[in-house]
Amino acid sequence: MKRKIINVGLILCPIGFVFLSLFIGRYPISIVSIIDMFWSKLTFTTYNLSDIYQTVVWEIRMPRAILGALVGGSLAMSGAAFQGLFRNPLVSSGILGVSSGAGFGAALAILIFNTQTTIYLFAFGFALLAVIISYLIGKVYNTAPTIMLVLGGTIVSSAFAALISFIKYVADPSDKLPAIVFWLMGSLASASLQDLWIAGIPMVIGMGGIWALRWRINVLSMGDRQARSLGINTTLNKGLLVIFATLATAGAVAVSGTIGWVGLIIPHIGRMIVGNDNRLLIPASFSLGASFLILIDLTGRMITGSEIPLSILTALIGAPFFVYLLKITKGKGW
């Protein structure tokens, strides 16, 4: 009975936060109006409400809420997958240099082109390039053990971080530099239906692949020798997990900027709720990550007159909360 309640709660939680985000904002809209607007859409009837409010709901708040759910879920699922794959609770979704690569790609696109489409494409492309380079570094000894992949990701992250600093150094301080800095801090302010199509495809493919392989993460987390003895092709499955997690993370970072801590702390919260079984942890991580990022986005919009970048709030909340998690769990379960 307890398990059913938890499962129902995890399903309803992100849906509830998406609905909550529709009537919270600078243009207050009543819950009754939101329900009537949904009913009119379902029944194909007209609803006499100001065009401004309908635009706010369907073209601004709804895409932003759905995109926030996808980004938060992608980062959380990727973080959970990498933590299980590398058997390391301190691993996050950007461990292989995805975030740094995407940041450099976006900064370069802002410096040269400064159009939304090129920013997405450059961020996504360089995020994938960072992972490829990390993998090639990991194969320096004709193999790709997990420790070498982590080291490769650390090297690539440092290199791209230096390149980002160089881009900021040469950027125009009155125009390009503020745009680069704001993008790197993470935001969903420019979310639109187009963003859902552009970034939603790789995120959905990546999350779908992780979900399909979630039971194999349990086996891979036991170690290569045990996994092979159970008939698991470790090289193939590790490669697929890295590819799917990279797609999910790259799609998320490309459309939202660099958002830290989600892929690190959300899987830990999921383990406190459903345990270490990745068959339950992976979908729980999506639900918690989606709900968390929508809540953070709502908080950033409401507490000040201007929006607070997401990475600031996730760090301010994530860092002390992670210390609390370490204190109460004492590293158990790893």
C-alpha positions as CSV (number, residue, x, y, z in Angstrom):
1,M,0.0,0.0,0.0
2,K,2.8,2.4,0.9
3,R,4.5,1.7,-2.4
4,K,1.3,2.4,-4.4
5,I,0.9,5.8,-2.6
6,I,4.5,6.7,-3.4
7,N,4.1,5.7,-7.0
8,V,0.9,7.7,-7.4
9,G,2.6,10.7,-5.7
10,L,5.6,10.6,-8.0
11,I,3.2,10.5,-11.0
12,L,1.0,13.4,-9.9
13,C,3.8,15.6,-8.5
14,P,5.2,16.9,-11.8
15,I,1.7,17.2,-13.3
16,G,0.7,19.3,-10.3
17,F,3.7,21.6,-10.5
18,V,3.1,22.1,-14.3
19,F,-0.6,23.0,-13.5
20,L,0.6,25.3,-10.6
21,S,2.9,27.2,-12.9
22,L,0.1,28.1,-15.2
23,F,-1.7,30.5,-12.9
24,I,1.4,31.9,-11.0
25,G,3.2,34.9,-12.4
26,R,3.1,38.6,-12.9
27,Y,-0.2,38.2,-14.7
28,P,-2.4,36.4,-12.2
29,I,-5.0,34.1,-13.7
30,S,-7.5,32.2,-11.5
31,I,-7.6,28.5,-11.2
32,V,-11.2,28.5,-12.5
33,S,-10.1,30.3,-15.7
34,I,-7.3,27.8,-16.2
35,I,-9.7,24.9,-15.9
36,D,-12.2,26.5,-18.2
37,M,-9.4,27.1,-20.8
38,F,-8.4,23.4,-20.6
39,W,-12.1,22.3,-20.9
40,S,-12.6,24.5,-24.0
41,K,-9.5,22.9,-25.6
42,L,-10.7,19.4,-24.8
43,T,-14.3,20.1,-26.1
44,F,-13.2,22.3,-29.0
45,T,-15.4,25.1,-27.8
46,T,-14.6,28.8,-27.6
47,Y,-13.8,30.4,-24.3
48,N,-14.4,34.2,-23.9
49,L,-11.2,35.2,-22.2
50,S,-8.7,38.0,-23.1
51,D,-6.3,37.1,-25.8
52,I,-3.5,38.2,-23.6
53,Y,-4.3,35.6,-20.9
54,Q,-4.6,32.9,-23.5
55,T,-1.3,33.8,-25.0
56,V,0.3,33.9,-21.5
57,V,-1.0,30.4,-20.7
58,W,-0.6,28.5,-24.0
59,E,2.5,30.2,-25.6
60,I,4.5,31.3,-22.6
61,R,3.7,29.4,-19.3
62,M,2.8,26.0,-20.7
63,P,5.9,25.6,-22.9
64,R,8.1,26.9,-20.1
65,A,6.6,24.5,-17.6
66,I,6.9,21.5,-19.9
67,L,10.4,22.4,-20.9
68,G,11.4,22.8,-17.3
69,A,10.0,19.4,-16.5
70,L,11.9,17.8,-19.4
71,V,15.2,19.6,-18.5
72,G,14.9,18.7,-14.8
73,G,13.9,15.1,-15.6
74,S,16.7,14.7,-18.1
75,L,19.4,16.0,-15.8
76,A,18.2,13.9,-12.9
77,M,17.8,10.7,-14.9
78,S,21.3,11.2,-16.5
79,G,22.8,11.8,-13.1
80,A,21.2,8.7,-11.6
81,A,22.4,6.6,-14.6
82,F,25.9,7.9,-14.4
83,Q,26.0,7.3,-10.6
84,G,25.0,3.7,-11.1
85,L,27.3,3.2,-14.1
86,F,30.4,4.7,-12.4
87,R,29.4,3.4,-8.9
88,N,30.1,6.8,-7.5
89,P,27.6,8.9,-5.6
90,L,29.4,12.2,-6.4
91,V,29.0,11.8,-10.2
92,S,26.5,14.2,-11.9
93,S,25.0,14.5,-15.4
94,G,27.9,16.7,-16.5
95,I,30.7,14.3,-15.5
96,L,31.9,13.7,-19.1
97,G,32.2,17.4,-20.0
98,V,28.8,17.9,-21.5
99,S,28.0,21.1,-19.6
100,S,31.4,22.7,-20.3
101,G,31.2,21.7,-24.0
102,A,27.7,23.1,-24.3
103,G,28.8,26.3,-22.5
104,F,31.7,26.8,-24.9
105,G,29.5,26.1,-28.0
106,A,26.8,28.6,-26.8
107,A,29.4,31.3,-25.9
108,L,31.0,30.9,-29.4
109,A,27.6,31.1,-31.1
110,I,26.7,34.2,-29.2
111,L,30.1,35.8,-30.0
112,I,29.9,35.1,-33.8
113,F,26.2,34.8,-34.7
114,N,24.0,35.6,-31.7
115,T,20.9,33.9,-33.0
116,Q,18.8,31.5,-30.9
117,T,19.0,28.6,-33.4
118,T,22.8,28.8,-33.8
119,I,23.1,28.9,-30.0
120,Y,21.1,25.7,-29.7
121,L,23.0,23.9,-32.5
122,F,26.5,25.0,-31.2
123,A,25.7,24.1,-27.6
124,F,24.3,20.7,-28.6
125,G,27.1,19.9,-31.0
126,F,30.0,20.9,-28.7
127,A,28.3,19.0,-25.8
128,L,28.4,15.8,-28.0
129,L,32.0,16.7,-29.0
130,A,33.1,16.9,-25.4
131,V,31.8,13.4,-24.6
132,I,33.5,12.0,-27.7
133,I,36.8,13.6,-26.7
134,S,36.4,12.3,-23.1
135,Y,35.8,8.8,-24.5
136,L,38.8,9.0,-26.8
137,I,41.0,10.0,-23.8
138,G,39.5,7.1,-21.8
139,K,40.7,4.7,-24.6
140,V,44.3,5.8,-24.3
141,Y,45.1,2.3,-23.1
142,N,42.9,0.6,-25.7
143,T,40.2,0.3,-23.2
144,A,37.6,2.5,-21.5
145,P,37.3,1.7,-17.8
146,T,35.1,3.9,-15.8
147,I,37.9,5.7,-14.0
148,M,39.5,6.6,-17.3
149,L,36.2,8.0,-18.6
150,V,35.9,10.1,-15.4
151,L,39.4,11.4,-15.8
152,G,38.8,12.2,-19.5
153,G,35.7,14.1,-18.5
154,T,37.6,16.1,-15.9
155,I,40.3,17.0,-18.5
156,V,37.8,18.0,-21.1
157,S,35.7,20.1,-18.7
158,S,38.8,22.0,-17.6
159,A,39.8,22.6,-21.2
160,F,36.4,23.9,-22.3
161,A,36.2,26.0,-19.1
162,A,39.4,27.7,-20.1
163,L,38.0,28.3,-23.6
164,I,34.9,29.8,-22.1
165,S,37.0,32.2,-20.1
166,F,38.8,33.1,-23.3
167,I,35.6,33.8,-25.1
168,K,34.4,36.0,-22.2
169,Y,37.7,37.8,-22.3
170,V,37.5,38.8,-26.0
171,A,33.7,39.4,-26.0
172,D,32.2,42.9,-26.2
173,P,31.6,43.9,-22.5
174,S,28.6,46.0,-23.4
175,D,26.7,43.5,-25.5
176,K,28.0,39.9,-26.0
177,L,29.6,39.4,-22.6
178,P,26.3,39.9,-20.6
179,A,24.5,37.5,-22.9
180,I,27.2,34.9,-22.5
181,V,27.2,35.2,-18.7
182,F,23.4,35.1,-18.5
183,W,23.2,32.0,-20.7
184,L,25.9,30.2,-18.6
185,M,23.9,30.8,-15.4
186,G,20.9,28.9,-16.8
187,S,17.4,30.2,-17.6
188,L,14.0,29.2,-19.1
189,A,13.0,32.7,-19.8
190,S,13.1,32.3,-23.6
191,A,11.2,29.0,-23.6
192,S,8.8,28.5,-26.5
193,L,7.0,25.8,-28.5
194,Q,9.9,25.8,-30.9
195,D,12.3,25.0,-28.0
196,L,10.2,22.0,-27.2
197,W,10.6,20.6,-30.7
198,I,14.3,21.4,-30.9
199,A,15.5,20.2,-27.5
200,G,12.6,17.8,-26.7
201,I,13.6,15.2,-29.3
202,P,17.1,14.4,-28.0
203,M,15.9,14.6,-24.4
204,V,13.0,12.2,-25.0
205,I,15.2,9.8,-26.9
206,G,17.9,9.9,-24.2
207,M,15.4,9.5,-21.3
208,G,13.6,6.7,-23.2
209,G,16.9,4.8,-23.7
210,I,17.9,5.2,-20.0
211,W,14.4,4.0,-18.9
212,A,14.7,1.0,-21.2
213,L,18.2,0.1,-19.8
214,R,17.4,0.9,-16.2
215,W,17.5,-2.7,-15.0
216,R,20.9,-3.3,-16.7
217,I,22.3,-0.4,-14.5
218,N,21.7,-2.7,-11.5
219,V,23.9,-5.3,-13.1
220,L,26.6,-3.0,-14.3
221,S,26.8,-1.4,-10.8
222,M,27.9,-4.8,-9.5
223,G,31.1,-4.6,-11.5
224,D,32.3,-5.8,-14.9
225,R,33.2,-9.3,-13.8
226,Q,29.8,-10.0,-12.2
227,A,28.0,-8.4,-15.1
228,R,29.8,-10.6,-17.7
229,S,29.1,-13.7,-15.6
230,L,25.4,-12.9,-15.9
231,G,25.6,-12.6,-19.7
232,I,25.7,-8.8,-20.0
233,N,27.8,-7.2,-22.8
234,T,29.4,-4.6,-20.5
235,T,31.0,-2.6,-23.4
236,L,27.8,-2.4,-25.4
237,N,25.6,-1.5,-22.5
238,K,28.0,1.1,-21.0
239,G,28.3,2.7,-24.4
240,L,24.5,2.8,-24.9
241,L,24.0,4.3,-21.4
242,V,26.6,7.0,-22.1
243,I,25.1,7.8,-25.4
244,F,21.5,8.1,-24.1
245,A,22.6,10.1,-21.0
246,T,24.6,12.4,-23.2
247,L,21.7,13.0,-25.5
248,A,19.4,13.8,-22.6
249,T,21.9,16.1,-20.9
250,A,23.0,17.8,-24.1
251,G,19.5,18.5,-25.1
252,A,18.7,20.0,-21.7
253,V,21.8,22.1,-21.4
254,A,21.5,23.4,-25.0
255,V,18.1,24.9,-24.4
256,S,18.4,26.0,-20.7
257,G,22.0,26.8,-20.1
258,T,24.2,25.3,-17.4
259,I,22.2,24.2,-14.4
260,G,24.1,22.5,-11.6
261,W,23.2,20.2,-8.7
262,V,20.0,18.7,-10.3
263,G,21.8,15.6,-11.6
264,L,23.7,15.2,-8.3
265,I,21.2,15.7,-5.4
266,I,17.9,14.5,-7.0
267,P,19.0,10.8,-7.4
268,H,20.0,10.9,-3.7
269,I,16.6,12.1,-2.8
270,G,15.1,9.4,-5.0
271,R,17.1,6.7,-3.2
272,M,15.7,7.9,0.1
273,I,12.2,7.4,-1.2
274,V,12.4,4.3,-3.4
275,G,15.8,2.7,-2.6
276,N,18.7,1.8,-4.8
277,D,16.9,-0.3,-7.3
278,N,17.4,1.6,-10.6
279,R,14.2,0.1,-12.0
280,L,12.4,2.4,-9.5
281,L,15.0,5.0,-9.1
282,I,15.2,6.1,-12.7
283,P,11.5,7.0,-13.1
284,A,11.5,8.5,-9.6
285,S,14.5,10.7,-10.6
286,F,12.5,12.0,-13.6
287,S,9.5,12.9,-11.4
288,L,11.6,14.5,-8.7
289,G,13.9,16.3,-11.1
290,A,11.0,17.7,-13.2
291,S,9.1,18.9,-10.0
292,F,12.3,20.4,-8.5
293,L,13.2,22.5,-11.6
294,I,9.7,23.8,-12.1
295,L,9.6,24.8,-8.4
296,I,13.0,26.5,-8.8
297,D,11.9,28.3,-11.9
298,L,8.7,29.5,-10.2
299,T,10.8,30.7,-7.2
300,G,13.2,32.6,-9.4
301,R,10.4,34.4,-11.1
302,M,8.5,35.3,-8.0
303,I,10.9,36.4,-5.3
304,T,12.3,39.4,-7.2
305,G,11.1,41.8,-9.9
306,S,13.6,40.3,-12.3
307,E,14.3,36.6,-12.9
308,I,17.0,35.0,-10.9
309,P,19.1,32.5,-13.0
310,L,18.4,28.9,-12.2
311,S,22.0,27.8,-11.4
312,I,22.1,30.4,-8.6
313,L,19.1,29.0,-6.8
314,T,20.0,25.3,-7.5
315,A,23.4,25.9,-5.9
316,L,22.1,27.9,-2.9
317,I,19.5,25.1,-2.2
318,G,21.5,22.1,-3.5
319,A,24.8,22.6,-1.6
320,P,23.4,22.8,2.0
321,F,20.8,20.1,1.2
322,F,23.5,17.8,-0.1
323,V,25.5,18.3,3.1
324,Y,22.3,17.4,5.0
325,L,21.9,14.2,2.9
326,L,25.4,13.1,3.6
327,K,24.9,13.7,7.3
328,I,21.7,11.6,7.5
329,T,22.8,8.8,5.1
330,K,26.5,8.6,6.1
331,G,27.2,7.3,2.6
332,K,25.1,4.2,3.1
333,G,24.0,2.3,0.1
334,W,27.2,2.8,-1.9
